[in-house]
Amino acid sequence: MDVTIRHTEPSDFEGVQSLYTQPSCYSGTLQLPYPSLSNWQARLANMGKDHYNLVALIDNQIVGQIGMIIMDNPRRKHVANIGMSVSHQLQNQGIGTQLLEAILDLADNWLALKRVELEVYTDNPAAIALYKKAGFVIEGTAKNYAFRDGEYVDSHLMARLAQ
């Protein structure tokens, strides 16, 4: 499987929106069901200077996305938060690993970030294993972190410090 990782372009809004129409993608993140094209078009066209967004493509079709936002507080400029999703049909095939490696390379080797943080639902063992493999550790658990599918769910707060 030939996967291409590249920076998101404003014209990618349809592919990214399509990704987040999948129940596994919106329920595993803080996205809502029924994402609008106009919302994703605006988001990708108006990313801030400290926002980085990569997509994974197979045969020019978007099959995964990862975003990273560097904190804007001057005392937290060394920190970023990430979030990602991979198409349901292609999970557990290395695409998430490739996206994560690419964004961490950017964080470590180009942006001089010292800390990368994320939140992951406690009932997502595959994602937790992926993040641990990449050097993230669980620093705590937030009870009732988010409302999903009619109930509150917990989330692990994970972080990785640059070497």
N, CA, C and O of each residue as an XYZ file, in Angstrom:
652
protein
N       0.862     -1.177      0.000
C       0.000      0.000      0.000
C       0.900      1.228      0.000
O       1.697      1.422      0.918
N       0.772      2.042     -1.015
C       1.594      3.243     -1.162
C       0.854      4.448     -0.580
O      -0.139      4.914     -1.140
N       1.360      4.946      0.562
C       0.739      6.063      1.267
C       1.600      7.305      1.079
O       2.818      7.257      1.250
N       0.972      8.400      0.731
C       1.647      9.690      0.623
C       1.179     10.573      1.774
O      -0.022     10.712      2.009
N       2.135     11.172      2.492
C       1.821     12.132      3.555
C       2.220     13.509      3.041
O       3.333     13.695      2.549
N       1.321     14.461      3.154
C       1.630     15.829      2.731
C       0.821     16.813      3.551
O      -0.123     16.452      4.253
N       1.230     18.089      3.438
C       0.500     19.158      4.113
C      -0.883     19.294      3.486
O      -1.045     19.126      2.277
N      -1.862     19.594      4.303
C      -3.218     19.805      3.828
C      -3.290     21.093      3.021
O      -2.688     22.103      3.384
N      -4.024     21.044      1.938
C      -4.277     22.214      1.104
C      -5.738     22.635      1.290
O      -6.582     21.799      1.614
N      -6.046     23.918      1.089
C      -7.447     24.337      1.209
C      -8.398     23.538      0.323
O      -9.565     23.359      0.669
N      -7.905     23.059     -0.816
C      -8.758     22.281     -1.727
C      -9.052     20.875     -1.212
O      -9.828     20.150     -1.834
N      -8.457     20.474     -0.101
C      -8.688     19.139      0.476
C      -9.964     19.052      1.303
O     -10.255     18.003      1.877
N     -10.724     20.132      1.371
C     -11.856     20.160      2.306
C     -12.855     19.037      2.059
O     -13.409     18.505      3.021
N     -13.106     18.657      0.814
C     -14.071     17.587      0.557
C     -13.569     16.242      1.073
O     -14.339     15.469      1.642
N     -12.284     15.962      0.877
C     -11.717     14.707      1.349
C     -11.672     14.622      2.868
O     -11.953     13.569      3.440
N     -11.321     15.721      3.522
C     -11.280     15.733      4.984
C     -12.694     15.635      5.541
O     -12.937     14.900      6.498
N     -13.619     16.367      4.951
C     -15.014     16.279      5.391
C     -15.530     14.866      5.229
O     -16.229     14.368      6.112
N     -15.211     14.210      4.140
C     -15.650     12.841      3.903
C     -15.094     11.888      4.969
O     -15.797     10.984      5.422
N     -13.858     12.087      5.361
C     -13.242     11.282      6.413
C     -14.056     11.389      7.702
O     -14.342     10.381      8.349
N     -14.425     12.608      8.065
C     -15.136     12.830      9.322
C     -16.643     12.572      9.242
O     -17.359     12.836     10.208
N     -17.137     12.062      8.113
C     -18.509     11.557      8.073
C     -18.574     10.128      8.603
O     -19.659      9.614      8.870
N     -17.420      9.488      8.755
C     -17.376      8.111      9.243
C     -17.572      8.095     10.766
O     -16.882      8.815     11.488
N     -18.502      7.283     11.247
C     -18.749      7.245     12.694
C     -17.493      7.003     13.537
O     -17.348      7.605     14.601
N     -16.600      6.148     13.091
C     -15.392      5.892     13.887
C     -14.498      7.128     13.962
O     -13.772      7.311     14.939
N     -14.548      7.964     12.950
C     -13.695      9.162     12.931
C     -14.272     10.281     13.789
O     -13.535     10.912     14.547
N     -15.569     10.542     13.689
C     -16.104     11.618     14.531
C     -16.291     11.178     15.973
O     -16.171     12.004     16.878
N     -16.581      9.903     16.217
C     -16.771      9.478     17.603
C     -15.456      9.298     18.345
O     -15.438      9.324     19.575
N     -14.358      9.116     17.624
C     -13.051      8.990     18.256
C     -12.358     10.316     18.482
O     -11.263     10.362     19.043
N     -12.988     11.394     18.049
C     -12.443     12.743     18.191
C     -13.516     13.630     18.823
O     -14.552     13.137     19.268
N     -13.270     14.903     18.858
C     -14.279     15.840     19.368
C     -15.153     16.414     18.247
O     -15.867     17.395     18.455
N     -15.096     15.801     17.061
C     -15.931     16.237     15.948
C     -17.366     15.789     16.183
O     -17.618     14.858     16.948
N     -18.292     16.449     15.528
C     -19.707     16.080     15.583
C     -20.095     15.341     14.310
O     -19.446     15.510     13.278
N     -21.150     14.518     14.367
C     -21.645     13.884     13.143
C     -22.127     14.943     12.147
O     -22.373     16.091     12.518
N     -22.252     14.552     10.917
C     -22.782     15.395      9.846
C     -21.956     16.669      9.624
O     -22.501     17.773      9.614
N     -20.649     16.509      9.448
C     -19.827     17.711      9.230
C     -20.170     18.377      7.895
O     -20.391     17.707      6.887
N     -20.207     19.681      7.916
C     -20.557     20.400      6.684
C     -19.312     20.664      5.848
O     -18.211     20.844      6.367
N     -19.524     20.680      4.555
C     -18.434     21.028      3.644
C     -17.952     22.448      3.897
O     -16.749     22.709      3.882
N     -18.879     23.364      4.129
C     -18.487     24.763      4.314
C     -17.639     24.947      5.574
O     -16.725     25.772      5.590
N     -17.938     24.184      6.626
C     -17.140     24.267      7.850
C     -15.703     23.820      7.581
O     -14.756     24.505      7.969
N     -15.538     22.670      6.916
C     -14.182     22.189      6.632
C     -13.472     23.083      5.619
O     -12.258     23.271      5.704
N     -14.205     23.627      4.679
C     -13.595     24.543      3.715
C     -13.045     25.769      4.437
O     -11.926     26.200      4.158
N     -13.813     26.328      5.353
C     -13.366     27.497      6.115
C     -12.192     27.143      7.025
O     -11.236     27.912      7.124
N     -12.253     26.001      7.683
C     -11.178     25.594      8.592
C      -9.845     25.463      7.858
O      -8.820     25.958      8.327
N      -9.865     24.795      6.707
C      -8.620     24.574      5.985
C      -8.114     25.842      5.306
O      -6.909     26.006      5.115
N      -9.014     26.724      4.947
C      -8.606     27.970      4.288
C      -8.074     28.995      5.284
O      -7.326     29.897      4.905
N      -8.457     28.863      6.557
C      -8.117     29.887      7.542
C      -7.300     29.352      8.716
O      -7.462     29.814      9.846
N      -6.432     28.391      8.458
C      -5.602     27.874      9.546
C      -4.639     28.957     10.017
O      -4.070     29.692      9.210
N      -4.468     29.042     11.315
C      -3.545     30.011     11.885
C      -2.099     29.644     11.601
O      -1.809     28.531     11.164
N      -1.204     30.571     11.846
C       0.211     30.342     11.552
C       0.826     29.261     12.435
O       1.857     28.695     12.072
N       0.235     28.966     13.562
C       0.732     27.916     14.450
C      -0.094     26.639     14.363
O      -0.079     25.821     15.283
N      -0.814     26.468     13.258
C      -1.599     25.265     13.008
C      -0.944     24.500     11.865
O      -0.614     25.072     10.826
N      -0.764     23.222     12.070
C      -0.172     22.363     11.047
C      -1.119     21.195     10.835
O      -1.633     20.619     11.794
N      -1.345     20.856      9.594
C      -2.314     19.834      9.246
C      -1.736     18.985      8.132
O      -1.341     19.511      7.091
N      -1.681     17.675      8.336
C      -1.192     16.749      7.329
C      -2.293     15.770      6.968
O      -3.170     15.474      7.780
N      -2.238     15.272      5.741
C      -3.168     14.235      5.310
C      -2.372     13.051      4.770
O      -1.247     13.191      4.291
N      -3.000     11.882      4.866
C      -2.481     10.660      4.259
C      -3.357     10.357      3.055
O      -4.584     10.409      3.137
N      -2.715     10.039      1.934
C      -3.451      9.745      0.711
C      -3.040      8.388      0.155
O      -1.872      8.002      0.209
N      -4.015      7.684     -0.373
C      -3.795      6.483     -1.161
C      -4.550      6.698     -2.459
O      -5.754      6.953     -2.454
N      -3.828      6.592     -3.584
C      -4.436      6.846     -4.898
C      -5.152      8.194     -4.934
O      -6.257      8.304     -5.464
N      -4.512      9.218     -4.365
C      -5.034     10.587     -4.322
C      -6.322     10.741     -3.525
O      -7.003     11.758     -3.655
N      -6.670      9.757     -2.706
C      -7.845      9.846     -1.845
C      -7.383     10.013     -0.406
O      -6.517      9.272      0.058
N      -7.958     10.987      0.307
C      -7.593     11.230      1.701
C      -8.132     10.089      2.557
O      -9.330      9.804      2.570
N      -7.195      9.436      3.282
C      -7.559      8.304      4.134
C      -7.180      8.544      5.592
O      -7.448      7.700      6.448
N      -6.563      9.682      5.882
C      -6.196     10.017      7.246
C      -5.812     11.476      7.344
O      -5.458     12.110      6.351
N      -5.888     12.004      8.563
C      -5.577     13.411      8.808
C      -5.034     13.545     10.218
O      -5.497     12.869     11.137
N      -4.049     14.423     10.387
C      -3.539     14.763     11.711
C      -3.338     16.267     11.775
O      -2.837     16.879     10.831
N      -3.724     16.845     12.875
C      -3.552     18.282     13.075
C      -2.734     18.547     14.321
O      -2.772     17.774     15.279
N      -2.000     19.635     14.305
C      -1.191     20.042     15.455
C      -1.316     21.552     15.617
O      -1.170     22.314     14.661
N      -1.589     21.959     16.845
C      -1.706     23.385     17.163
C      -0.684     23.711     18.241
O      -0.677     23.104     19.312
N       0.178     24.677     17.946
C       1.142     25.152     18.939
C       0.431     26.142     19.851
O      -0.303     27.014     19.387
N       0.653     25.998     21.135
C      -0.001     26.871     22.106
C       0.418     28.326     21.876
O       1.572     28.603     21.547
N      -0.518     29.238     22.051
C      -0.200     30.648     21.803
C       0.205     31.408     23.059
O       0.704     32.529     22.963
N       0.001     30.822     24.229
C       0.448     31.470     25.458
C       1.977     31.507     25.454
O       2.599     30.464     25.253
N       2.602     32.659     25.668
C       4.065     32.755     25.602
C       4.785     31.743     26.500
O       5.887     31.306     26.169
N       4.189     31.374     27.605
C       4.840     30.431     28.512
C       4.651     28.985     28.089
O       5.223     28.074     28.689
N       3.829     28.772     27.032
C       3.579     27.406     26.533
C       3.916     27.278     25.053
O       3.405     26.382     24.382
N       4.759     28.151     24.539
C       5.138     28.115     23.124
C       5.928     26.874     22.759
O       6.093     26.576     21.576
N       6.415     26.151     23.740
C       7.187     24.927     23.506
C       6.288     23.693     23.441
O       6.781     22.568     23.357
N       4.964     23.904     23.479
C       3.988     22.818     23.582
C       3.020     22.863     22.401
O       2.623     23.934     21.941
N       2.652     21.678     21.923
C       1.612     21.570     20.899
C       0.646     20.461     21.297
O       0.981     19.570     22.077
N      -0.553     20.537     20.746
C      -1.565     19.511     20.947
C      -1.904     18.920     19.592
O      -2.017     19.644     18.604
N      -2.066     17.596     19.543
C      -2.388     16.946     18.276
C      -3.703     16.176     18.366
O      -4.161     15.810     19.449
N      -4.289     15.943     17.205
C      -5.461     15.102     17.063
C      -5.442     14.491     15.676
O      -4.998     15.119     14.714
N      -5.930     13.252     15.578
C      -5.863     12.586     14.275
C      -7.005     11.608     14.081
O      -7.710     11.245     15.023
N      -7.169     11.192     12.830
C      -8.147     10.184     12.494
C      -7.714      9.476     11.214
O      -7.086     10.068     10.336
N      -8.066      8.191     11.129
C      -7.773      7.371      9.949
C      -9.068      6.699      9.518
O      -9.869      6.281     10.354
N      -9.264      6.599      8.227
C     -10.460      5.968      7.680
C     -10.677      4.599      8.313
O      -9.738      3.819      8.474
N     -11.914      4.322      8.664
C     -12.262      3.081      9.363
C     -11.748      1.835      8.637
O     -11.217      0.923      9.271
N     -11.904      1.796      7.321
C     -11.518      0.623      6.542
C     -10.012      0.392      6.534
O      -9.562     -0.712      6.227
N      -9.231      1.408      6.864
C      -7.769      1.309      6.755
C      -7.060      1.410      8.103
O      -5.838      1.553      8.148
N      -7.810      1.338      9.197
C      -7.166      1.391     10.505
C      -6.356      0.125     10.738
O      -6.653     -0.930     10.177
N      -5.332      0.244     11.572
C      -4.434     -0.867     11.918
C      -3.615     -1.358     10.728
O      -3.264     -2.535     10.649
N      -3.313     -0.442      9.800
C      -2.489     -0.790      8.649
C      -1.281      0.134      8.515
O      -0.646      0.172      7.461
N      -0.961      0.876      9.572
C       0.242      1.699      9.578
C       0.057      3.142      9.145
O       1.013      3.916      9.191
N      -1.122      3.522      8.733
C      -1.338      4.899      8.277
C      -1.243      5.866      9.448
O      -0.627      6.925      9.328
N      -1.845      5.516     10.574
C      -1.742      6.363     11.765
C      -0.298      6.523     12.213
O       0.113      7.613     12.614
N       0.471      5.448     12.149
C       1.891      5.514     12.504
C       2.626      6.484     11.599
O       3.430      7.285     12.075
N       2.362      6.425     10.299
C       3.034      7.323      9.351
C       2.653      8.782      9.596
O       3.511      9.664      9.557
N       1.375      9.034      9.846
C       0.946     10.407     10.141
C       1.600     10.914     11.419
O       2.093     12.041     11.468
N       1.602     10.083     12.444
C       2.179     10.475     13.730
C       3.679     10.726     13.608
O       4.188     11.710     14.145
N       4.383      9.851     12.912
C       5.820     10.049     12.709
C       6.106     11.353     11.969
O       7.055     12.064     12.302
N       5.295     11.663     10.975
C       5.513     12.887     10.195
C       5.294     14.137     11.049
O       6.090     15.074     10.989
N       4.224     14.155     11.838
C       3.949     15.358     12.640
C       4.970     15.491     13.765
O       5.335     16.608     14.133
N       5.440     14.362     14.322
C       6.451     14.432     15.377
C       7.808     14.842     14.826
O       8.578     15.509     15.516
N       8.109     14.452     13.594
C       9.339     14.936     12.952
C       9.283     16.449     12.807
O      10.267     17.135     13.080
N       8.152     16.969     12.383
C       7.968     18.415     12.269
C       8.144     19.083     13.632
O       8.840     20.091     13.752
N       7.510     18.516     14.655
C       7.586     19.079     16.008
C       9.014     19.070     16.549
O       9.483     20.071     17.090
N       9.697     17.946     16.405
C      11.032     17.772     16.996
C      12.143     18.455     16.206
O      13.009     19.111     16.783
N      12.115     18.298     14.890
C      13.265     18.675     14.074
C      13.130     19.990     13.325
O      14.096     20.468     12.730
N      11.959     20.572     13.350
C      11.765     21.811     12.607
C      11.142     22.927     13.437
O      11.368     24.105     13.162
N      10.363     22.566     14.446
C       9.678     23.585     15.238
C      10.231     23.710     16.652
O       9.786     24.569     17.414
N      11.196     22.864     17.014
C      11.860     22.910     18.321
C      10.872     22.801     19.481
O      11.050     23.441     20.517
N       9.837     21.992     19.304
C       8.872     21.801     20.376
C       9.433     20.810     21.395
O      10.099     19.844     21.024
N       9.166     21.050     22.659
C       9.654     20.180     23.732
C       8.583     19.201     24.206
O       8.908     18.153     24.765
N       7.321     19.531     23.990
C       6.227     18.724     24.536
C       5.082     18.670     23.528
O       4.659     19.696     22.995
N       4.593     17.470     23.277
C       3.414     17.291     22.432
C       2.376     16.560     23.279
O       2.660     15.519     23.872
N       1.178     17.120     23.324
C       0.094     16.587     24.149
C      -1.041     16.087     23.259
O      -1.167     16.476     22.098
N      -1.864     15.211     23.842
C      -3.066     14.749     23.163
C      -4.048     14.214     24.191
O      -3.691     13.953     25.340
N      -5.276     14.057     23.761
C      -6.311     13.429     24.561
C      -6.814     12.242     23.753
O      -7.014     12.348     22.543
N      -7.017     11.108     24.425
C      -7.513      9.913     23.742
C      -8.525      9.237     24.655
O      -8.283      9.079     25.852
N      -9.656      8.839     24.090
C     -10.683      8.194     24.889
C     -10.146      6.895     25.486
O      -9.417      6.154     24.828
N     -10.512      6.631     26.726
C      -9.999      5.459     27.434
C     -10.482      4.152     26.816
O      -9.897      3.101     27.076
N     -11.537      4.196     26.004
C     -12.046      2.981     25.362
C     -11.516      2.798     23.939
O     -12.144      2.124     23.121
N     -10.358      3.399     23.645
C      -9.731      3.281     22.329
C      -8.340      2.656     22.489
O      -7.334      3.353     22.356
N      -8.272      1.350     22.772
C      -6.981      0.725     23.048
C      -6.005      0.754     21.870
O      -4.794      0.822     22.082
N      -6.505      0.705     20.641
C      -5.604      0.746     19.486
C      -4.877      2.086     19.414
O      -3.672      2.123     19.166
N      -5.599      3.190     19.629
C      -4.969      4.513     19.595
C      -4.004      4.675     20.764
O      -2.916      5.227     20.599
N      -4.393      4.203     21.935
C      -3.515      4.310     23.106
C      -2.209      3.557     22.837
O      -1.129      4.055     23.155
N      -2.307      2.371     22.257
C      -1.104      1.586     21.931
C      -0.234      2.312     20.903
O       0.991      2.321     21.024
N      -0.857      2.915     19.901
C      -0.109      3.679     18.893
C       0.656      4.822     19.541
O       1.835      5.027     19.254
N      -0.007      5.560     20.405
C       0.638      6.700     21.039
C       1.756      6.250     21.985
O       2.810      6.885     22.038
N       1.542      5.175     22.723
C       2.597      4.660     23.605
C       3.806      4.224     22.789
O       4.946      4.464     23.186
N       3.560      3.584     21.649
C       4.653      3.148     20.767
C       5.487      4.342     20.305
O       6.688      4.212     20.070
N       4.851      5.494     20.177
C       5.545      6.707     19.731
C       6.165      7.485     20.889
O       6.709      8.568     20.676
N       6.094      6.955     22.110
C       6.741      7.603     23.243
C       5.839      8.432     24.130
O       6.322      9.078     25.060
N       4.537      8.432     23.869
C       3.600      9.156     24.724
C       3.340      8.351     25.994
O       3.331      7.120     25.971
N       3.130      9.052     27.090
C       2.777      8.406     28.353
C       1.479      9.018     28.863
O       1.178     10.184     28.608
N       0.721      8.208     29.587
C      -0.519      8.691     30.201
C      -0.133      9.495     31.439
O       0.526      8.982     32.344
N      -0.543     10.741     31.468
C      -0.248     11.607     32.607
C      -1.447     11.745     33.545
O      -1.307     12.210     34.676
N      -2.599     11.347     33.080
C      -3.793     11.417     33.915
C      -5.017     11.008     33.123
O      -4.943     10.770     31.917
N      -6.131     10.930     33.804
C      -7.392     10.576     33.166
C      -8.434     11.615     33.553
O      -8.639     11.906     34.731
N      -9.077     12.159     32.551
C     -10.134     13.149     32.761
C     -11.479     12.431     32.747
O     -11.882     11.873     31.727
N     -12.160     12.450     33.871
C     -13.468     11.804     33.983
C     -14.528     12.669     33.289
O     -14.493     13.897     33.357
N     -15.458     12.004     32.631
C     -16.533     12.704     31.915
C     -15.975     13.794     31.008
O     -16.510     14.902     30.957
N     -14.913     13.482     30.303
C     -14.199     14.447     29.464
C     -15.072     14.995     28.331
O     -15.041     16.190     28.038
N     -15.853     14.109     27.696
C     -16.649     14.542     26.542
C     -17.968     13.781     26.514
O     -18.097     12.699     27.087
N     -18.924     14.366     25.843
C     -20.230     13.736     25.651
C     -20.235     13.107     24.268
O     -20.026     13.794     23.269
N     -20.477     11.782     24.207
C     -20.422     11.067     22.938
C     -21.543     10.041     22.893
O     -21.679      9.214     23.795
N     -22.328     10.099     21.855
C     -23.369      9.098     21.619
C     -24.265      8.888     22.841
O     -24.592      7.757     23.198
N     -24.655      9.990     23.472
C     -25.611      9.943     24.567
C     -25.049      9.686     25.948
O     -25.810      9.534     26.903
N     -23.710      9.634     26.079
C     -23.131      9.415     27.404
C     -21.782     10.117     27.535
O     -21.128     10.434     26.541
N     -21.389     10.350     28.768
C     -20.090     10.954     29.027
C     -19.022      9.874     29.004
O     -19.230      8.765     29.496
N     -17.864     10.214     28.421
C     -16.751      9.274     28.321
C     -15.493      9.907     28.904
O     -15.318     11.126     28.887
N     -14.629      9.045     29.419
C     -13.364      9.476     30.002
C     -12.292      9.545     28.927
O     -12.402      8.915     27.875
N     -11.259     10.318     29.208
C     -10.154     10.469     28.273
C      -8.834     10.468     29.023
O      -8.708     11.062     30.094
N      -7.851      9.788     28.443
C      -6.491      9.867     28.987
C      -5.835     11.131     28.436
O      -6.000     11.477     27.266
N      -5.095     11.807     29.299
C      -4.269     12.928     28.880
C      -2.859     12.355     28.730
O      -2.257     11.879     29.692
N      -2.350     12.415     27.495
C      -1.043     11.832     27.207
C      -0.102     12.910     26.702
O      -0.539     13.906     26.125
N       1.185     12.711     26.919
C       2.185     13.658     26.431
C       3.474     12.920     26.105
O       3.749     11.828     26.603
N       4.242     13.562     25.256
C       5.553     13.055     24.854
C       6.522     14.219     24.911
O       6.280     15.273     24.323
N       7.625     14.020     25.625
C       8.658     15.046     25.710
C       9.751     14.752     24.706
O      10.169     13.605     24.552
N      10.217     15.789     24.020
C      11.314     15.615     23.068
C      12.566     15.206     23.811
O      12.788     15.612     24.952
N      13.374     14.407     23.161
C      14.615     13.903     23.788
C      15.662     14.972     23.882
O      16.759     14.720     24.381
